[in-house]
Every structure is written in C-alpha cells, then in structure tokens.
Amino acid sequence: MKGLIIRELQDEDIEVLSRIEAASFSMPWSAEDFAALLQHDYCMYLVAEVDKAVAGCCGMTISCNEGSIDNVVVAEEFRGRGIAGELLRELIARGNARGVEAYTLEVRVGNGAAIHVYEKLGFISEGIRPGFYEKPVEDAMIMWRRKDGF
Ligand SMILES: CC(C)(COP(=O)(O)OP(=O)(O)OC[C@H]1O[C@@H](n2cnc3c(N)ncnc32)[C@H](O)[C@@H]1OP(=O)(O)O)[C@@H](O)C(=O)NCCC(=O)NCCS
C-alpha cells in the first residue's frame, strides 16, 4: 500500500495508540500498558504509519521460541486496506529472524475480519476457550501458526 511504513513502536506513538485502542476494544490497553512494553526486549511491537499518521499496531511477547501475539488493531478509518496483514507479515518476519518457530493468538469467535486476516497468514484454530472474554462475554478461538507458511 502506498505511503505505508511498518516500524518499531516508540514512546511518541503511545498517546495516539491509546486512543485507537479505546475506540476499538471494550477493555483497551492504557498508555501505561504500552509504555511498559518498551522496557522489555522479549516484547516486539510494531506500528503502521500511513503518510506519517499512526494507523495501527500489533505485537508479541517472545518466550521459548514462541511468539504470543496481542493487540492487533487498526484505526477504523484505515481498515480494509490490508494494513493488519502487512503488520503481521512484518512481525512474523522479524520474529523468524529472532528464532521464533511458532506464533499463537486468541480472538473472539465472532470477529470475522480478524479471523480472516489470521487464516490468510496461515493461522489455524486449535481450540476454543469458553467464555474467555468479558464485555461482552464471548468464547475465544485459540489459533496457532506453527510453520512458515508464506
Ligand atoms: C481486525 C482488524 C485488525 C483488521 O484490520 P484491517 O487492516 O482492516 O485488515 P485487512 O485490511 O488486512 O484485512 C481485512 C480482511 O477481512 C475481511 N473482512 C472484513 N470484515 C469481515 C467479516 N465480517 N468477516 C470475514 N472477513 C471480513 C476483508 O474483506 C479483508 O479481507 P481481504 O483482504 O481478503 O479482502 C481491524 O478490523 C480492527 O482493528 N478491528 C478492531 C480490533 C480487533 O478486533 N483486533 C483483533 C483482535 S484479536
């Protein structure tokens, strides 16, 4: 996509990312949650920038060659342009370079757009965690991407 840059999350992104979170999730991460991530080198967080505007982010915590992905979010006005896919592709490429061999995430079973993006990238459902989410209560689909399927 023209004008799209994927780069590491920086302090200056936190304010706008907190606003995107608040508009996108019923239990959003706060600015403090994001700030804490930057302290740990087992966390890898990326930001999508479109023509200098922060459009979304995604990230993961790395442990024992596994990447646990969270906070995949794109601001409403930027959705449907492939940005989430690009963010995740870059996250996986950078994870692979650091030796990550498998990636996992949870998603609301009713979140068709997110599930579609994850399946396109090779994630497969391996189970359901009943009632995992609150506000509203909903089951979580547990997805894994165990091999490089690009
Ligand atoms: C999920 C989300 C990150 C996707 O971001 P995005 O940049 O719009 O995603 P992309 O443009 O890469 O892809 C969206 C795909 O979903 C498809 N889609 C949209 N709504 C859909 C639905 N209800 N059911 C199935 N597929 C759907 C689109 O057609 C598109 O597929 P395509 O590329 O094959 O045409 C974004 O909608 C978002 O931030 N949602 C709120 C936060 C959220 O739910 N995050 C995920 C938490 S696990």
The ligand as an SDF file (V2000), in Angstrom:
LIG
                    3D

 48 50  0  0  0  0  0  0  0  0999 V2000
   -9.2400   -6.9030   12.7320 C   0  0  0  0  0  0  0  0  0  0  0  0
   -8.5340   -5.6790   12.1640 C   0  0  0  0  0  0  0  0  0  0  0  0
   -7.2080   -5.5140   12.8970 C   0  0  0  0  0  0  0  0  0  0  0  0
   -8.2870   -5.8890   10.6620 C   0  0  0  0  0  0  0  0  0  0  0  0
   -7.5230   -4.7780   10.1940 O   0  0  0  0  0  0  0  0  0  0  0  0
   -7.5470   -4.3650    8.6200 P   0  0  0  0  0  0  0  0  0  0  0  0
   -6.3310   -3.5410    8.3850 O   0  0  0  0  0  0  0  0  0  0  0  0
   -8.8450   -3.7770    8.2750 O   0  0  0  0  0  0  0  0  0  0  0  0
   -7.3640   -5.8060    7.9600 O   0  0  0  0  0  0  0  0  0  0  0  0
   -7.0150   -6.1110    6.4480 P   0  0  0  0  0  0  0  0  0  0  0  0
   -7.4270   -4.9390    5.6010 O   0  0  0  0  0  0  0  0  0  0  0  0
   -5.6000   -6.6050    6.4020 O   0  0  0  0  0  0  0  0  0  0  0  0
   -7.9590   -7.3610    6.1400 O   0  0  0  0  0  0  0  0  0  0  0  0
   -9.3350   -7.3560    6.4380 C   0  0  0  0  0  0  0  0  0  0  0  0
   -9.9090   -8.5820    5.7440 C   0  0  0  0  0  0  0  0  0  0  0  0
  -11.0790   -9.0170    6.4680 O   0  0  0  0  0  0  0  0  0  0  0  0
  -12.1600   -9.1250    5.5540 C   0  0  0  0  0  0  0  0  0  0  0  0
  -13.3460   -8.8870    6.3460 N   0  0  0  0  0  0  0  0  0  0  0  0
  -13.8620   -7.7290    6.7700 C   0  0  0  0  0  0  0  0  0  0  0  0
  -14.9570   -7.9460    7.5250 N   0  0  0  0  0  0  0  0  0  0  0  0
  -15.1350   -9.2870    7.5810 C   0  0  0  0  0  0  0  0  0  0  0  0
  -16.0660  -10.1500    8.2220 C   0  0  0  0  0  0  0  0  0  0  0  0
  -17.0420   -9.6600    8.9800 N   0  0  0  0  0  0  0  0  0  0  0  0
  -15.9320  -11.4900    8.0690 N   0  0  0  0  0  0  0  0  0  0  0  0
  -14.9240  -12.0110    7.3280 C   0  0  0  0  0  0  0  0  0  0  0  0
  -13.9910  -11.2440    6.6950 N   0  0  0  0  0  0  0  0  0  0  0  0
  -14.1060   -9.9000    6.8250 C   0  0  0  0  0  0  0  0  0  0  0  0
  -11.8670   -8.1050    4.4850 C   0  0  0  0  0  0  0  0  0  0  0  0
  -12.5460   -8.3880    3.2930 O   0  0  0  0  0  0  0  0  0  0  0  0
  -10.3550   -8.2940    4.3420 C   0  0  0  0  0  0  0  0  0  0  0  0
  -10.0770   -9.4500    3.6090 O   0  0  0  0  0  0  0  0  0  0  0  0
   -9.3470   -9.4160    2.1520 P   0  0  0  0  0  0  0  0  0  0  0  0
   -8.0230   -8.7360    2.3800 O   0  0  0  0  0  0  0  0  0  0  0  0
   -9.1990  -10.8640    1.8100 O   0  0  0  0  0  0  0  0  0  0  0  0
  -10.2720   -8.6430    1.2850 O   0  0  0  0  0  0  0  0  0  0  0  0
   -9.3870   -4.3920   12.3470 C   0  0  0  0  0  0  0  0  0  0  0  0
  -10.6840   -4.6460   11.8280 O   0  0  0  0  0  0  0  0  0  0  0  0
   -9.5140   -3.9210   13.7850 C   0  0  0  0  0  0  0  0  0  0  0  0
   -8.6560   -3.1950   14.2690 O   0  0  0  0  0  0  0  0  0  0  0  0
  -10.5920   -4.3360   14.4630 N   0  0  0  0  0  0  0  0  0  0  0  0
  -10.8180   -3.9250   15.8610 C   0  0  0  0  0  0  0  0  0  0  0  0
   -9.7790   -4.5340   16.7940 C   0  0  0  0  0  0  0  0  0  0  0  0
   -9.7350   -6.0520   16.6650 C   0  0  0  0  0  0  0  0  0  0  0  0
  -10.7660   -6.7090   16.6250 O   0  0  0  0  0  0  0  0  0  0  0  0
   -8.5000   -6.6010   16.6520 N   0  0  0  0  0  0  0  0  0  0  0  0
   -8.2700   -8.0240   16.6110 C   0  0  0  0  0  0  0  0  0  0  0  0
   -8.2100   -8.5570   17.9850 C   0  0  0  0  0  0  0  0  0  0  0  0
   -7.8400  -10.3110   18.0310 S   0  0  0  0  0  0  0  0  0  0  0  0
  1  2  1  0
  2  3  1  0
  2  4  1  0
  2 36  1  0
  4  5  1  0
  5  6  1  0
  6  7  2  0
  6  8  1  0
  6  9  1  0
  9 10  1  0
 10 11  2  0
 10 12  1  0
 10 13  1  0
 13 14  1  0
 14 15  1  0
 15 16  1  0
 15 30  1  0
 16 17  1  0
 17 18  1  0
 17 28  1  0
 18 19  1  0
 18 27  1  0
 19 20  2  0
 20 21  1  0
 21 22  1  0
 21 27  2  0
 22 23  1  0
 22 24  2  0
 24 25  1  0
 25 26  2  0
 26 27  1  0
 28 29  1  0
 28 30  1  0
 30 31  1  0
 31 32  1  0
 32 33  2  0
 32 34  1  0
 32 35  1  0
 36 37  1  0
 36 38  1  0
 38 39  2  0
 38 40  1  0
 40 41  1  0
 41 42  1  0
 42 43  1  0
 43 44  2  0
 43 45  1  0
 45 46  1  0
 46 47  1  0
 47 48  1  0
M  END
$$$$
